[in-house]
Amino acid sequence: MVDLKKKLGSSLNKISSCMWKGAYRKVQRKEGEYMVKVHEDRAKRRAIADAEAEAVYDAAEEQQGREYYVFHC
């Protein structure tokens, strides 16, 4: 093994560093995909929460309008 290291020397280091770079890029890509998914999930939850809040607000506004007409007619 020592002779092989002496013969190949920097070639082994290049292969090793290339493998590490490739593995690092693969991990970064997966993390990027995960973050995109997280942002999409947050956007969906925010849209659902906004729609629910708007529905509650509209219902309260409608109820207030009914009470207004009952007392002022």
PDB file of N, CA, C, O and CB in Angstrom:
ATOM      1  N   MET A   1       0.824  -1.196   0.000  1.00  0.00           N
ATOM      2  CA  MET A   1       0.000   0.000   0.000  1.00  0.00           C
ATOM      3  C   MET A   1       0.864   1.253   0.000  1.00  0.00           C
ATOM      4  O   MET A   1       0.533   2.244  -0.652  1.00  0.00           O
ATOM      5  CB  MET A   1      -0.935   0.002   1.204  1.00  0.00           C
ATOM      6  N   VAL A   2       1.976   1.206   0.736  1.00  0.00           N
ATOM      7  CA  VAL A   2       2.869   2.360   0.788  1.00  0.00           C
ATOM      8  C   VAL A   2       3.461   2.629  -0.588  1.00  0.00           C
ATOM      9  O   VAL A   2       3.529   3.779  -1.022  1.00  0.00           O
ATOM     10  CB  VAL A   2       3.989   2.136   1.819  1.00  0.00           C
ATOM     11  N   ASP A   3       3.894   1.562  -1.284  1.00  0.00           N
ATOM     12  CA  ASP A   3       4.455   1.733  -2.626  1.00  0.00           C
ATOM     13  C   ASP A   3       3.412   2.309  -3.583  1.00  0.00           C
ATOM     14  O   ASP A   3       3.722   3.154  -4.423  1.00  0.00           O
ATOM     15  CB  ASP A   3       4.983   0.389  -3.163  1.00  0.00           C
ATOM     16  N   LEU A   4       2.192   1.846  -3.444  1.00  0.00           N
ATOM     17  CA  LEU A   4       1.120   2.343  -4.300  1.00  0.00           C
ATOM     18  C   LEU A   4       0.888   3.825  -4.046  1.00  0.00           C
ATOM     19  O   LEU A   4       0.681   4.597  -4.983  1.00  0.00           O
ATOM     20  CB  LEU A   4      -0.176   1.551  -4.064  1.00  0.00           C
ATOM     21  N   LYS A   5       0.922   4.219  -2.787  1.00  0.00           N
ATOM     22  CA  LYS A   5       0.740   5.632  -2.455  1.00  0.00           C
ATOM     23  C   LYS A   5       1.864   6.472  -3.033  1.00  0.00           C
ATOM     24  O   LYS A   5       1.633   7.573  -3.533  1.00  0.00           O
ATOM     25  CB  LYS A   5       0.667   5.824  -0.940  1.00  0.00           C
ATOM     26  N   LYS A   6       3.096   5.943  -2.961  1.00  0.00           N
ATOM     27  CA  LYS A   6       4.238   6.679  -3.510  1.00  0.00           C
ATOM     28  C   LYS A   6       4.116   6.803  -5.021  1.00  0.00           C
ATOM     29  O   LYS A   6       4.406   7.859  -5.584  1.00  0.00           O
ATOM     30  CB  LYS A   6       5.562   5.985  -3.140  1.00  0.00           C
ATOM     31  N   LYS A   7       3.688   5.732  -5.682  1.00  0.00           N
ATOM     32  CA  LYS A   7       3.576   5.749  -7.138  1.00  0.00           C
ATOM     33  C   LYS A   7       2.463   6.690  -7.596  1.00  0.00           C
ATOM     34  O   LYS A   7       2.650   7.499  -8.505  1.00  0.00           O
ATOM     35  CB  LYS A   7       3.319   4.336  -7.667  1.00  0.00           C
ATOM     36  N   LEU A   8       1.319   6.571  -6.959  1.00  0.00           N
ATOM     37  CA  LEU A   8       0.172   7.370  -7.390  1.00  0.00           C
ATOM     38  C   LEU A   8       0.189   8.762  -6.766  1.00  0.00           C
ATOM     39  O   LEU A   8      -0.195   9.741  -7.406  1.00  0.00           O
ATOM     40  CB  LEU A   8      -1.130   6.658  -7.035  1.00  0.00           C
ATOM     41  N   GLY A   9       0.625   8.844  -5.541  1.00  0.00           N
ATOM     42  CA  GLY A   9       0.785  10.120  -4.846  1.00  0.00           C
ATOM     43  C   GLY A   9      -0.396  11.049  -4.969  1.00  0.00           C
ATOM     44  O   GLY A   9      -1.447  10.819  -4.370  1.00  0.00           O
ATOM     45  N   SER A  10      -0.223  12.102  -5.749  1.00  0.00           N
ATOM     46  CA  SER A  10      -1.251  13.133  -5.853  1.00  0.00           C
ATOM     47  C   SER A  10      -2.502  12.629  -6.561  1.00  0.00           C
ATOM     48  O   SER A  10      -3.578  13.196  -6.373  1.00  0.00           O
ATOM     49  CB  SER A  10      -0.702  14.339  -6.584  1.00  0.00           C
ATOM     50  N   SER A  11      -2.389  11.586  -7.365  1.00  0.00           N
ATOM     51  CA  SER A  11      -3.569  11.054  -8.054  1.00  0.00           C
ATOM     52  C   SER A  11      -4.594  10.549  -7.051  1.00  0.00           C
ATOM     53  O   SER A  11      -5.794  10.767  -7.219  1.00  0.00           O
ATOM     54  CB  SER A  11      -3.171   9.923  -9.018  1.00  0.00           C
ATOM     55  N   LEU A  12      -4.122   9.873  -6.005  1.00  0.00           N
ATOM     56  CA  LEU A  12      -5.049   9.406  -4.973  1.00  0.00           C
ATOM     57  C   LEU A  12      -5.703  10.580  -4.267  1.00  0.00           C
ATOM     58  O   LEU A  12      -6.897  10.548  -3.970  1.00  0.00           O
ATOM     59  CB  LEU A  12      -4.323   8.517  -3.957  1.00  0.00           C
ATOM     60  N   ASN A  13      -4.929  11.607  -4.001  1.00  0.00           N
ATOM     61  CA  ASN A  13      -5.493  12.791  -3.352  1.00  0.00           C
ATOM     62  C   ASN A  13      -6.540  13.450  -4.237  1.00  0.00           C
ATOM     63  O   ASN A  13      -7.572  13.907  -3.747  1.00  0.00           O
ATOM     64  CB  ASN A  13      -4.388  13.794  -3.010  1.00  0.00           C
ATOM     65  N   LYS A  14      -6.277  13.500  -5.543  1.00  0.00           N
ATOM     66  CA  LYS A  14      -7.245  14.091  -6.468  1.00  0.00           C
ATOM     67  C   LYS A  14      -8.534  13.283  -6.479  1.00  0.00           C
ATOM     68  O   LYS A  14      -9.631  13.837  -6.425  1.00  0.00           O
ATOM     69  CB  LYS A  14      -6.658  14.175  -7.886  1.00  0.00           C
ATOM     70  N   ILE A  15      -8.384  11.967  -6.551  1.00  0.00           N
ATOM     71  CA  ILE A  15      -9.567  11.103  -6.559  1.00  0.00           C
ATOM     72  C   ILE A  15     -10.343  11.290  -5.269  1.00  0.00           C
ATOM     73  O   ILE A  15     -11.566  11.426  -5.280  1.00  0.00           O
ATOM     74  CB  ILE A  15      -9.171   9.617  -6.741  1.00  0.00           C
ATOM     75  N   SER A  16      -9.629  11.297  -4.171  1.00  0.00           N
ATOM     76  CA  SER A  16     -10.277  11.443  -2.877  1.00  0.00           C
ATOM     77  C   SER A  16     -11.001  12.782  -2.775  1.00  0.00           C
ATOM     78  O   SER A  16     -12.150  12.837  -2.337  1.00  0.00           O
ATOM     79  CB  SER A  16      -9.253  11.310  -1.752  1.00  0.00           C
ATOM     80  N   SER A  17     -10.330  13.862  -3.180  1.00  0.00           N
ATOM     81  CA  SER A  17     -10.965  15.177  -3.082  1.00  0.00           C
ATOM     82  C   SER A  17     -12.147  15.282  -4.034  1.00  0.00           C
ATOM     83  O   SER A  17     -13.152  15.914  -3.707  1.00  0.00           O
ATOM     84  CB  SER A  17      -9.951  16.286  -3.379  1.00  0.00           C
ATOM     85  N   CYS A  18     -12.037  14.664  -5.213  1.00  0.00           N
ATOM     86  CA  CYS A  18     -13.164  14.684  -6.155  1.00  0.00           C
ATOM     87  C   CYS A  18     -14.360  13.934  -5.584  1.00  0.00           C
ATOM     88  O   CYS A  18     -15.506  14.356  -5.741  1.00  0.00           O
ATOM     89  CB  CYS A  18     -12.753  14.071  -7.505  1.00  0.00           C
ATOM     90  N   MET A  19     -14.082  12.822  -4.924  1.00  0.00           N
ATOM     91  CA  MET A  19     -15.173  12.054  -4.317  1.00  0.00           C
ATOM     92  C   MET A  19     -15.832  12.867  -3.214  1.00  0.00           C
ATOM     93  O   MET A  19     -17.057  12.881  -3.094  1.00  0.00           O
ATOM     94  CB  MET A  19     -14.654  10.710  -3.757  1.00  0.00           C
ATOM     95  N   TRP A  20     -15.019  13.546  -2.406  1.00  0.00           N
ATOM     96  CA  TRP A  20     -15.580  14.364  -1.334  1.00  0.00           C
ATOM     97  C   TRP A  20     -16.383  15.519  -1.899  1.00  0.00           C
ATOM     98  O   TRP A  20     -17.460  15.839  -1.398  1.00  0.00           O
ATOM     99  CB  TRP A  20     -14.472  14.890  -0.425  1.00  0.00           C
ATOM    100  N   LYS A  21     -15.856  16.147  -2.947  1.00  0.00           N
ATOM    101  CA  LYS A  21     -16.585  17.259  -3.570  1.00  0.00           C
ATOM    102  C   LYS A  21     -17.913  16.782  -4.133  1.00  0.00           C
ATOM    103  O   LYS A  21     -18.937  17.448  -3.979  1.00  0.00           O
ATOM    104  CB  LYS A  21     -15.745  17.904  -4.683  1.00  0.00           C
ATOM    105  N   GLY A  22     -17.894  15.623  -4.785  1.00  0.00           N
ATOM    106  CA  GLY A  22     -19.133  15.075  -5.333  1.00  0.00           C
ATOM    107  C   GLY A  22     -20.137  14.747  -4.252  1.00  0.00           C
ATOM    108  O   GLY A  22     -21.328  15.026  -4.392  1.00  0.00           O
ATOM    109  N   ALA A  23     -19.657  14.154  -3.173  1.00  0.00           N
ATOM    110  CA  ALA A  23     -20.552  13.821  -2.060  1.00  0.00           C
ATOM    111  C   ALA A  23     -21.106  15.088  -1.431  1.00  0.00           C
ATOM    112  O   ALA A  23     -22.287  15.151  -1.089  1.00  0.00           O
ATOM    113  CB  ALA A  23     -19.816  12.978  -0.999  1.00  0.00           C
ATOM    114  N   TYR A  24     -20.259  16.097  -1.279  1.00  0.00           N
ATOM    115  CA  TYR A  24     -20.695  17.368  -0.697  1.00  0.00           C
ATOM    116  C   TYR A  24     -21.759  18.024  -1.572  1.00  0.00           C
ATOM    117  O   TYR A  24     -22.770  18.520  -1.075  1.00  0.00           O
ATOM    118  CB  TYR A  24     -19.495  18.319  -0.515  1.00  0.00           C
ATOM    119  N   ARG A  25     -21.517  18.019  -2.877  1.00  0.00           N
ATOM    120  CA  ARG A  25     -22.501  18.607  -3.796  1.00  0.00           C
ATOM    121  C   ARG A  25     -23.825  17.856  -3.743  1.00  0.00           C
ATOM    122  O   ARG A  25     -24.894  18.461  -3.810  1.00  0.00           O
ATOM    123  CB  ARG A  25     -21.961  18.607  -5.230  1.00  0.00           C
ATOM    124  N   LYS A  26     -23.746  16.546  -3.624  1.00  0.00           N
ATOM    125  CA  LYS A  26     -24.961  15.739  -3.552  1.00  0.00           C
ATOM    126  C   LYS A  26     -25.760  16.092  -2.300  1.00  0.00           C
ATOM    127  O   LYS A  26     -26.981  16.233  -2.352  1.00  0.00           O
ATOM    128  CB  LYS A  26     -24.615  14.237  -3.562  1.00  0.00           C
ATOM    129  N   VAL A  27     -25.063  16.232  -1.182  1.00  0.00           N
ATOM    130  CA  VAL A  27     -25.729  16.608   0.069  1.00  0.00           C
ATOM    131  C   VAL A  27     -26.328  18.002  -0.059  1.00  0.00           C
ATOM    132  O   VAL A  27     -27.463  18.231   0.360  1.00  0.00           O
ATOM    133  CB  VAL A  27     -24.740  16.554   1.260  1.00  0.00           C
ATOM    134  N   GLN A  28     -25.571  18.940  -0.637  1.00  0.00           N
ATOM    135  CA  GLN A  28     -26.073  20.299  -0.810  1.00  0.00           C
ATOM    136  C   GLN A  28     -27.317  20.314  -1.696  1.00  0.00           C
ATOM    137  O   GLN A  28     -28.266  21.049  -1.422  1.00  0.00           O
ATOM    138  CB  GLN A  28     -24.986  21.196  -1.409  1.00  0.00           C
ATOM    139  N   ARG A  29     -27.315  19.513  -2.744  1.00  0.00           N
ATOM    140  CA  ARG A  29     -28.462  19.443  -3.646  1.00  0.00           C
ATOM    141  C   ARG A  29     -29.686  18.927  -2.897  1.00  0.00           C
ATOM    142  O   ARG A  29     -30.782  19.472  -3.034  1.00  0.00           O
ATOM    143  CB  ARG A  29     -28.149  18.538  -4.857  1.00  0.00           C
ATOM    144  N   LYS A  30     -29.493  17.866  -2.099  1.00  0.00           N
ATOM    145  CA  LYS A  30     -30.616  17.312  -1.343  1.00  0.00           C
ATOM    146  C   LYS A  30     -31.132  18.316  -0.325  1.00  0.00           C
ATOM    147  O   LYS A  30     -32.342  18.448  -0.141  1.00  0.00           O
ATOM    148  CB  LYS A  30     -30.205  16.016  -0.641  1.00  0.00           C
ATOM    149  N   GLU A  31     -30.213  19.032   0.347  1.00  0.00           N
ATOM    150  CA  GLU A  31     -30.638  20.048   1.303  1.00  0.00           C
ATOM    151  C   GLU A  31     -31.391  21.162   0.597  1.00  0.00           C
ATOM    152  O   GLU A  31     -32.365  21.690   1.133  1.00  0.00           O
ATOM    153  CB  GLU A  31     -29.433  20.618   2.058  1.00  0.00           C
ATOM    154  N   GLY A  32     -30.951  21.523  -0.600  1.00  0.00           N
ATOM    155  CA  GLY A  32     -31.637  22.550  -1.379  1.00  0.00           C
ATOM    156  C   GLY A  32     -33.043  22.119  -1.741  1.00  0.00           C
ATOM    157  O   GLY A  32     -33.984  22.906  -1.638  1.00  0.00           O
ATOM    158  N   GLU A  33     -33.190  20.865  -2.167  1.00  0.00           N
ATOM    159  CA  GLU A  33     -34.519  20.336  -2.494  1.00  0.00           C
ATOM    160  C   GLU A  33     -35.401  20.329  -1.254  1.00  0.00           C
ATOM    161  O   GLU A  33     -36.589  20.640  -1.334  1.00  0.00           O
ATOM    162  CB  GLU A  33     -34.414  18.912  -3.084  1.00  0.00           C
ATOM    163  N   TYR A  34     -34.825  19.974  -0.108  1.00  0.00           N
ATOM    164  CA  TYR A  34     -35.574  19.954   1.144  1.00  0.00           C
ATOM    165  C   TYR A  34     -36.038  21.364   1.500  1.00  0.00           C
ATOM    166  O   TYR A  34     -37.180  21.557   1.919  1.00  0.00           O
ATOM    167  CB  TYR A  34     -34.717  19.364   2.283  1.00  0.00           C
ATOM    168  N   MET A  35     -35.152  22.351   1.333  1.00  0.00           N
ATOM    169  CA  MET A  35     -35.514  23.724   1.674  1.00  0.00           C
ATOM    170  C   MET A  35     -36.608  24.244   0.752  1.00  0.00           C
ATOM    171  O   MET A  35     -37.489  24.981   1.197  1.00  0.00           O
ATOM    172  CB  MET A  35     -34.287  24.633   1.600  1.00  0.00           C
ATOM    173  N   VAL A  36     -36.568  23.877  -0.518  1.00  0.00           N
ATOM    174  CA  VAL A  36     -37.628  24.281  -1.439  1.00  0.00           C
ATOM    175  C   VAL A  36     -38.948  23.683  -0.979  1.00  0.00           C
ATOM    176  O   VAL A  36     -39.982  24.351  -0.989  1.00  0.00           O
ATOM    177  CB  VAL A  36     -37.304  23.841  -2.891  1.00  0.00           C
ATOM    178  N   LYS A  37     -38.903  22.416  -0.575  1.00  0.00           N
ATOM    179  CA  LYS A  37     -40.105  21.751  -0.089  1.00  0.00           C
ATOM    180  C   LYS A  37     -40.640  22.438   1.167  1.00  0.00           C
ATOM    181  O   LYS A  37     -41.847  22.635   1.306  1.00  0.00           O
ATOM    182  CB  LYS A  37     -39.817  20.274   0.196  1.00  0.00           C
ATOM    183  N   VAL A  38     -39.741  22.800   2.075  1.00  0.00           N
ATOM    184  CA  VAL A  38     -40.144  23.481   3.310  1.00  0.00           C
ATOM    185  C   VAL A  38     -40.806  24.812   2.982  1.00  0.00           C
ATOM    186  O   VAL A  38     -41.836  25.154   3.563  1.00  0.00           O
ATOM    187  CB  VAL A  38     -38.927  23.702   4.239  1.00  0.00           C
ATOM    188  N   HIS A  39     -40.216  25.570   2.048  1.00  0.00           N
ATOM    189  CA  HIS A  39     -40.796  26.856   1.674  1.00  0.00           C
ATOM    190  C   HIS A  39     -42.160  26.682   1.019  1.00  0.00           C
ATOM    191  O   HIS A  39     -43.070  27.472   1.269  1.00  0.00           O
ATOM    192  CB  HIS A  39     -39.859  27.605   0.736  1.00  0.00           C
ATOM    193  N   GLU A  40     -42.312  25.657   0.184  1.00  0.00           N
ATOM    194  CA  GLU A  40     -43.609  25.395  -0.442  1.00  0.00           C
ATOM    195  C   GLU A  40     -44.644  25.021   0.612  1.00  0.00           C
ATOM    196  O   GLU A  40     -45.786  25.477   0.552  1.00  0.00           O
ATOM    197  CB  GLU A  40     -43.488  24.273  -1.492  1.00  0.00           C
ATOM    198  N   ASP A  41     -44.250  24.190   1.580  1.00  0.00           N
ATOM    199  CA  ASP A  41     -45.170  23.806   2.645  1.00  0.00           C
ATOM    200  C   ASP A  41     -45.590  25.019   3.468  1.00  0.00           C
ATOM    201  O   ASP A  41     -46.761  25.165   3.819  1.00  0.00           O
ATOM    202  CB  ASP A  41     -44.529  22.752   3.550  1.00  0.00           C
ATOM    203  N   ARG A  42     -44.633  25.882   3.772  1.00  0.00           N
ATOM    204  CA  ARG A  42     -44.955  27.100   4.527  1.00  0.00           C
ATOM    205  C   ARG A  42     -45.921  27.972   3.742  1.00  0.00           C
ATOM    206  O   ARG A  42     -46.868  28.517   4.309  1.00  0.00           O
ATOM    207  CB  ARG A  42     -43.674  27.893   4.858  1.00  0.00           C
ATOM    208  N   ALA A  43     -45.691  28.106   2.452  1.00  0.00           N
ATOM    209  CA  ALA A  43     -46.561  28.932   1.616  1.00  0.00           C
ATOM    210  C   ALA A  43     -47.975  28.351   1.586  1.00  0.00           C
ATOM    211  O   ALA A  43     -48.955  29.093   1.652  1.00  0.00           O
ATOM    212  CB  ALA A  43     -45.994  29.041   0.183  1.00  0.00           C
ATOM    213  N   LYS A  44     -48.080  27.025   1.485  1.00  0.00           N
ATOM    214  CA  LYS A  44     -49.398  26.384   1.488  1.00  0.00           C
ATOM    215  C   LYS A  44     -50.108  26.609   2.816  1.00  0.00           C
ATOM    216  O   LYS A  44     -51.288  26.960   2.849  1.00  0.00           O
ATOM    217  CB  LYS A  44     -49.266  24.880   1.210  1.00  0.00           C
ATOM    218  N   ARG A  45     -49.376  26.403   3.917  1.00  0.00           N
ATOM    219  CA  ARG A  45     -49.988  26.605   5.235  1.00  0.00           C
ATOM    220  C   ARG A  45     -50.406  28.054   5.430  1.00  0.00           C
ATOM    221  O   ARG A  45     -51.460  28.329   6.003  1.00  0.00           O
ATOM    222  CB  ARG A  45     -49.020  26.188   6.347  1.00  0.00           C
ATOM    223  N   ARG A  46     -49.581  28.982   4.953  1.00  0.00           N
ATOM    224  CA  ARG A  46     -49.905  30.403   5.081  1.00  0.00           C
ATOM    225  C   ARG A  46     -51.149  30.737   4.266  1.00  0.00           C
ATOM    226  O   ARG A  46     -52.002  31.497   4.724  1.00  0.00           O
ATOM    227  CB  ARG A  46     -48.718  31.277   4.626  1.00  0.00           C
ATOM    228  N   ALA A  47     -51.262  30.178   3.064  1.00  0.00           N
ATOM    229  CA  ALA A  47     -52.429  30.432   2.218  1.00  0.00           C
ATOM    230  C   ALA A  47     -53.692  29.872   2.860  1.00  0.00           C
ATOM    231  O   ALA A  47     -54.742  30.514   2.834  1.00  0.00           O
ATOM    232  CB  ALA A  47     -52.228  29.820   0.822  1.00  0.00           C
ATOM    233  N   ILE A  48     -53.592  28.683   3.433  1.00  0.00           N
ATOM    234  CA  ILE A  48     -54.744  28.077   4.107  1.00  0.00           C
ATOM    235  C   ILE A  48     -55.147  28.911   5.314  1.00  0.00           C
ATOM    236  O   ILE A  48     -56.333  29.159   5.530  1.00  0.00           O
ATOM    237  CB  ILE A  48     -54.426  26.630   4.540  1.00  0.00           C
ATOM    238  N   ALA A  49     -54.167  29.343   6.099  1.00  0.00           N
ATOM    239  CA  ALA A  49     -54.459  30.159   7.281  1.00  0.00           C
ATOM    240  C   ALA A  49     -55.087  31.488   6.880  1.00  0.00           C
ATOM    241  O   ALA A  49     -56.014  31.957   7.541  1.00  0.00           O
ATOM    242  CB  ALA A  49     -53.178  30.404   8.096  1.00  0.00           C
ATOM    243  N   ASP A  50     -54.593  32.104   5.798  1.00  0.00           N
ATOM    244  CA  ASP A  50     -55.173  33.361   5.319  1.00  0.00           C
ATOM    245  C   ASP A  50     -56.616  33.164   4.873  1.00  0.00           C
ATOM    246  O   ASP A  50     -57.475  33.996   5.164  1.00  0.00           O
ATOM    247  CB  ASP A  50     -54.341  33.930   4.164  1.00  0.00           C
ATOM    248  N   ALA A  51     -56.885  32.070   4.170  1.00  0.00           N
ATOM    249  CA  ALA A  51     -58.249  31.792   3.707  1.00  0.00           C
ATOM    250  C   ALA A  51     -59.185  31.555   4.890  1.00  0.00           C
ATOM    251  O   ALA A  51     -60.319  32.034   4.895  1.00  0.00           O
ATOM    252  CB  ALA A  51     -58.262  30.570   2.767  1.00  0.00           C
ATOM    253  N   GLU A  52     -58.708  30.816   5.889  1.00  0.00           N
ATOM    254  CA  GLU A  52     -59.527  30.574   7.076  1.00  0.00           C
ATOM    255  C   GLU A  52     -59.793  31.872   7.832  1.00  0.00           C
ATOM    256  O   GLU A  52     -60.912  32.108   8.288  1.00  0.00           O
ATOM    257  CB  GLU A  52     -58.845  29.558   7.998  1.00  0.00           C
ATOM    258  N   ALA A  53     -58.775  32.709   7.967  1.00  0.00           N
ATOM    259  CA  ALA A  53     -58.942  33.981   8.669  1.00  0.00           C
ATOM    260  C   ALA A  53     -59.923  34.882   7.925  1.00  0.00           C
ATOM    261  O   ALA A  53     -60.745  35.561   8.541  1.00  0.00           O
ATOM    262  CB  ALA A  53     -57.585  34.691   8.830  1.00  0.00           C
ATOM    263  N   GLU A  54     -59.832  34.881   6.608  1.00  0.00           N
ATOM    264  CA  GLU A  54     -60.748  35.689   5.810  1.00  0.00           C
ATOM    265  C   GLU A  54     -62.184  35.185   5.949  1.00  0.00           C
ATOM    266  O   GLU A  54     -63.118  35.984   6.023  1.00  0.00           O
ATOM    267  CB  GLU A  54     -60.322  35.678   4.336  1.00  0.00           C
ATOM    268  N   ALA A  55     -62.362  33.868   5.986  1.00  0.00           N
ATOM    269  CA  ALA A  55     -63.702  33.298   6.152  1.00  0.00           C
ATOM    270  C   ALA A  55     -64.275  33.669   7.520  1.00  0.00           C
ATOM    271  O   ALA A  55     -65.452  34.012   7.626  1.00  0.00           O
ATOM    272  CB  ALA A  55     -63.663  31.762   5.986  1.00  0.00           C
ATOM    273  N   VAL A  56     -63.458  33.602   8.555  1.00  0.00           N
ATOM    274  CA  VAL A  56     -63.916  33.974   9.900  1.00  0.00           C
ATOM    275  C   VAL A  56     -64.275  35.452   9.932  1.00  0.00           C
ATOM    276  O   VAL A  56     -65.294  35.832  10.509  1.00  0.00           O
ATOM    277  CB  VAL A  56     -62.830  33.659  10.964  1.00  0.00           C
ATOM    278  N   TYR A  57     -63.447  36.285   9.319  1.00  0.00           N
ATOM    279  CA  TYR A  57     -63.707  37.724   9.282  1.00  0.00           C
ATOM    280  C   TYR A  57     -65.006  38.017   8.538  1.00  0.00           C
ATOM    281  O   TYR A  57     -65.814  38.828   8.992  1.00  0.00           O
ATOM    282  CB  TYR A  57     -62.535  38.467   8.619  1.00  0.00           C
ATOM    283  N   ASP A  58     -65.210  37.358   7.392  1.00  0.00           N
ATOM    284  CA  ASP A  58     -66.436  37.560   6.620  1.00  0.00           C
ATOM    285  C   ASP A  58     -67.665  37.118   7.408  1.00  0.00           C
ATOM    286  O   ASP A  58     -68.697  37.788   7.384  1.00  0.00           O
ATOM    287  CB  ASP A  58     -66.362  36.797   5.294  1.00  0.00           C
ATOM    288  N   ALA A  59     -67.553  35.988   8.108  1.00  0.00           N
ATOM    289  CA  ALA A  59     -68.678  35.504   8.908  1.00  0.00           C
ATOM    290  C   ALA A  59     -68.994  36.481  10.033  1.00  0.00           C
ATOM    291  O   ALA A  59     -70.163  36.753  10.306  1.00  0.00           O
ATOM    292  CB  ALA A  59     -68.374  34.110   9.485  1.00  0.00           C
ATOM    293  N   ALA A  60     -67.973  37.006  10.681  1.00  0.00           N
ATOM    294  CA  ALA A  60     -68.192  37.974  11.761  1.00  0.00           C
ATOM    295  C   ALA A  60     -68.798  39.258  11.213  1.00  0.00           C
ATOM    296  O   ALA A  60     -69.681  39.847  11.837  1.00  0.00           O
ATOM    297  CB  ALA A  60     -66.872  38.282  12.494  1.00  0.00           C
ATOM    298  N   GLU A  61     -68.330  39.689  10.055  1.00  0.00           N
ATOM    299  CA  GLU A  61     -68.865  40.898   9.431  1.00  0.00           C
ATOM    300  C   GLU A  61     -70.326  40.703   9.040  1.00  0.00           C
ATOM    301  O   GLU A  61     -71.144  41.606   9.213  1.00  0.00           O
ATOM    302  CB  GLU A  61     -68.032  41.282   8.197  1.00  0.00           C
ATOM    303  N   GLU A  62     -70.652  39.527   8.516  1.00  0.00           N
ATOM    304  CA  GLU A  62     -72.032  39.227   8.136  1.00  0.00           C
ATOM    305  C   GLU A  62     -72.932  39.187   9.367  1.00  0.00           C
ATOM    306  O   GLU A  62     -74.048  39.706   9.341  1.00  0.00           O
ATOM    307  CB  GLU A  62     -72.104  37.889   7.379  1.00  0.00           C
ATOM    308  N   GLN A  63     -72.452  38.576  10.434  1.00  0.00           N
ATOM    309  CA  GLN A  63     -73.222  38.508  11.677  1.00  0.00           C
ATOM    310  C   GLN A  63     -73.451  39.911  12.231  1.00  0.00           C
ATOM    311  O   GLN A  63     -74.543  40.220  12.707  1.00  0.00           O
ATOM    312  CB  GLN A  63     -72.496  37.627  12.722  1.00  0.00           C
ATOM    313  N   GLN A  64     -72.440  40.747  12.172  1.00  0.00           N
ATOM    314  CA  GLN A  64     -72.569  42.112  12.660  1.00  0.00           C
ATOM    315  C   GLN A  64     -73.579  42.880  11.808  1.00  0.00           C
ATOM    316  O   GLN A  64     -74.342  43.691  12.334  1.00  0.00           O
ATOM    317  CB  GLN A  64     -71.199  42.823  12.652  1.00  0.00           C
ATOM    318  N   GLY A  65     -73.590  42.633  10.513  1.00  0.00           N
ATOM    319  CA  GLY A  65     -74.543  43.282   9.621  1.00  0.00           C
ATOM    320  C   GLY A  65     -75.968  42.864   9.939  1.00  0.00           C
ATOM    321  O   GLY A  65     -76.876  43.694   9.902  1.00  0.00           O
ATOM    322  N   ARG A  66     -76.180  41.595  10.249  1.00  0.00           N
ATOM    323  CA  ARG A  66     -77.516  41.110  10.622  1.00  0.00           C
ATOM    324  C   ARG A  66     -77.986  41.780  11.909  1.00  0.00           C
ATOM    325  O   ARG A  66     -79.133  42.215  12.005  1.00  0.00           O
ATOM    326  CB  ARG A  66     -77.513  39.574  10.791  1.00  0.00           C
ATOM    327  N   GLU A  67     -77.110  41.858  12.880  1.00  0.00           N
ATOM    328  CA  GLU A  67     -77.480  42.483  14.151  1.00  0.00           C
ATOM    329  C   GLU A  67     -77.802  43.957  13.943  1.00  0.00           C
ATOM    330  O   GLU A  67     -78.697  44.490  14.598  1.00  0.00           O
ATOM    331  CB  GLU A  67     -76.348  42.324  15.186  1.00  0.00           C
ATOM    332  N   TYR A  68     -77.097  44.614  13.052  1.00  0.00           N
ATOM    333  CA  TYR A  68     -77.332  46.021  12.770  1.00  0.00           C
ATOM    334  C   TYR A  68     -78.735  46.220  12.218  1.00  0.00           C
ATOM    335  O   TYR A  68     -79.449  47.129  12.641  1.00  0.00           O
ATOM    336  CB  TYR A  68     -76.287  46.559  11.786  1.00  0.00           C
ATOM    337  N   TYR A  69     -79.139  45.359  11.258  1.00  0.00           N
ATOM    338  CA  TYR A  69     -80.460  45.500  10.664  1.00  0.00           C
ATOM    339  C   TYR A  69     -81.562  45.123  11.633  1.00  0.00           C
ATOM    340  O   TYR A  69     -82.649  45.698  11.564  1.00  0.00           O
ATOM    341  CB  TYR A  69     -80.564  44.655   9.421  1.00  0.00           C
ATOM    342  N   VAL A  70     -81.329  44.189  12.525  1.00  0.00           N
ATOM    343  CA  VAL A  70     -82.347  43.798  13.492  1.00  0.00           C
ATOM    344  C   VAL A  70     -82.644  44.953  14.436  1.00  0.00           C
ATOM    345  O   VAL A  70     -83.806  45.204  14.757  1.00  0.00           O
ATOM    346  CB  VAL A  70     -81.899  42.559  14.284  1.00  0.00           C
ATOM    347  N   PHE A  71     -81.628  45.648  14.880  1.00  0.00           N
ATOM    348  CA  PHE A  71     -81.830  46.713  15.858  1.00  0.00           C
ATOM    349  C   PHE A  71     -82.237  48.043  15.243  1.00  0.00           C
ATOM    350  O   PHE A  71     -82.801  48.889  15.936  1.00  0.00           O
ATOM    351  CB  PHE A  71     -80.584  46.903  16.650  1.00  0.00           C
ATOM    352  N   HIS A  72     -81.968  48.247  13.970  1.00  0.00           N
ATOM    353  CA  HIS A  72     -82.236  49.547  13.376  1.00  0.00           C
ATOM    354  C   HIS A  72     -83.409  49.564  12.407  1.00  0.00           C
ATOM    355  O   HIS A  72     -83.622  50.579  11.744  1.00  0.00           O
ATOM    356  CB  HIS A  72     -81.026  50.023  12.677  1.00  0.00           C
ATOM    357  N   CYS A  73     -84.153  48.522  12.297  1.00  0.00           N
ATOM    358  CA  CYS A  73     -85.277  48.512  11.363  1.00  0.00           C
ATOM    359  C   CYS A  73     -86.542  48.976  11.984  1.00  0.00           C
ATOM    360  O   CYS A  73     -87.576  49.022  11.318  1.00  0.00           O
ATOM    361  CB  CYS A  73     -85.480  47.160  10.808  1.00  0.00           C
TER     362      CYS A  73
END
